[in-house]
Amino acid sequence: MAVFLLMLVGINAPADYQPIALTELFGGSELIVLGTIEGVGDDSFTLRATKVYAGSIGDAPVEVGKYADWTGGRRWSAYRAGQTVLLFLRKPAANEKAAGDYWRIRGFGDEGEMPIDGGAIFPHGLNLEGFRRQIFKVDGGELYGYRFDLDTFTSALKGYLRCFGSPQQAAAKGIEEPARECTDRELASYRARSALHRYLASSRSGDTEGDE
């Protein structure tokens, strides 16, 4: 029973909620940033960015609202300085109650916050058809999700953004996914990189099945 409950962690949500697709995280986030947490407050944490894949920030650390655990989802472990994460972020809506104007992690299941540990990244709270989802011990905690080599995952992310356009422009226009901007040859080269690359290309191009 304990294992079963762990498997549900991070993917349960309100009855009308569907996890964000990976393509939507990639193509519809205002800011995508990789970095290390350097400070933790009551409602937010600060991230020192090492890579920015979409959007722009200054030299100051990025301040992000914490993901709040609830009955349908929890973070893999408590926030602490030194954790390395890849974040898919949005700005809060005008009518959203917030303690500050922090960036917000996307997804009720914490889909937009992916831990990095031991050279691997662990997406969770979403469904990647054709990939094995299992329980991993990560960064002093546990999550139910997927494991990818970090270089492979970031290659897929960067290539996706090059091929399918600017997430900032798409978000500004209210478009769920930006238009394709790469040639057939470039897309074929992208697809050949890995199973994850093929999954993303097929999801986006309509060859096969593939916010809060």
N, C-alpha and C positions, 0 to 999 in steps of 0.2 A: 504493500500500500504506500509506503514512504517513497519508493521509486516512482510509482505512478503519479503521486502528487508533485514530485519534483519535475516530472515530464510536463506537467501542466503549467508550471511556473513560467510566467513571462509571455504565455500565449493566450491565456484566458482574458476576456474583456467583456464589456457590455454586449448584449445579444446582437446589436446591430453593428458591432465593430468588427472590421476585418483588418488583419495586420497589413502594414504598408508593404507594398512590393519592393524588392530590391531596386528595380529600375526607377521607381518613384523616389526612393531615398537618393539614388545617384542623380537623377535628372530634375528633381523638384525641390532640393534643399537650397536655402539661401546662402548657407555657409557650410563647407565641408572641411574639417580641420583635424589634423593629427597632432597630438602633443602629450605633455605630461602634466598631471595635476600638481600644482605647487601650493595651493591653499584651499582650505575647506571652511566655509561658514555655516550659519544655521540654515539658510535657504539656497545658497549658491556655492559654487567653487570656481577657482581661477585656473585656467589652463595656459601653460606656456607652449605656444605653437611651435612645431618644428617643420610642418608641411601644411600648406593651404592648397586644397585642390579645387575649391570653388568659392567665390566671394572674395572679399578683401578685408584685412584688418590692419591696424597700425602695429607699432612695436609693443604696445602694452599687452599684458595677458588678457585673454578672452574670459569674460565672466559669464557663467552658464548657470541657469536654474537647475537645482538638483531634481533628479527623477524621484518621485515619491512612491514608495512601496504601497500597494493596496492588495485587496483580496485576490485580484486576478493577475498580479504581476509583482515581481520584486527584482531588485538589482542583484547581481551575482555576489556582491560583498559591499560592505560599508565604504563610503567615500573616504579616501585618505591621500595624503600627499605622496607622490611617487608613482601613482598608477598611470599607465600609458593607455590612451584610448583614441579611437577614431570617432569623431562626432559629426552627425548630420543635424544641422540646426536651422531654426527659424526664429524670426522676431515675434514677440507676443502680439496677438490681435489687440486692437484698441479697447475692446470691451473685456479683455482678460484681466482678472484680478491678479496682481503680482506685487511682490515686495519691492521689486526694482525692475528696471528695463533690461533684464538679463536675456541672453539668448536662450532659446528653449530647445530641449532635446525632442526630436520627433518620435511620435508613436506612444500609445498607451502601454504597450508592452516593452518600452525602452528599446525599440528597434534601432533608434538613431544613436545609440551609445554602444560601441563595440570594444571590448577589452583586447589588449595586445599583450601577449605573454609568451616568452620563449621563441620569438620569431614567427609566431602565428597570430592570427586574428580570429575572433569567435563571434560571428553574427548570431543573433538570437532573437526570439520573439516574432520571427517571420517564417514563411514557408518557402523553401527552395525545392521545387519538385525535381526528383532524380538524384538528390544529394542526401546522404545519411545524416539524420539528426540524432544526437545522443547527449548523454550527460558528460560534461567535462569539469575537471577541477582546474580552476583558473584564478590566478592572483589571490590565493587564499580563500576562495569561495567555490561555488558550483553554479553551473548554468546548463540549460538544455538548449542546444543549438548546433552549430556547424563549426568546423575548424578548417581554415585555409592558410596556406603559406602567405605571409604578409606581402612579400614581393609580388606574388601572383595576384592577390586581391587588389593591391594598389595599381598594378598594371591594368587590370580589368577596369578599375574605376577611371583611371586617366584616359584610357582608350575609349571608354564609353562616352566620357564628356567631350572628347575630340570629335567623335563620330556623330553624336546625337545632340550636340549643341550646348548652349549656355544655360545652366540651371537658374541663374539669376534672372535672365531675360524671360525664361518660361514662367518663373514664379511671379514676376512683375506683371505678366500678361494673363495670369490666372490659368495658364496651360499646364496640364498634368505632366506632359512629357514634351521636351523640345523636338524640333524636326531633325531628321537625319541630315548630316552634313558631310559624310564621307562617301567615297566612290564605292562601286561594287568590289573593286580589287582591294581597297583598303578594308572594307568590311570582311572580305574573305580572309585577309591576313589576320585581322582581329580574331575572327572565329577560330582560327587554327592554333591560337596560343594555349588554350586550356579548356577543360570542360566548363569552367565558370565563364570564360569568355563566350563560348558557344551558347550557353544558357542565356546570358544577357542579350546577345545579338538576336537569338531566336525570340526571346520574350519581347524585344522591342520592335523587331521587324515583322512580327506576325507569322513567322514560319511555324512556330508551335506556341503553346500557351506560355506564355511569358518566359487617410491621414486623419491622420486624425482630422 
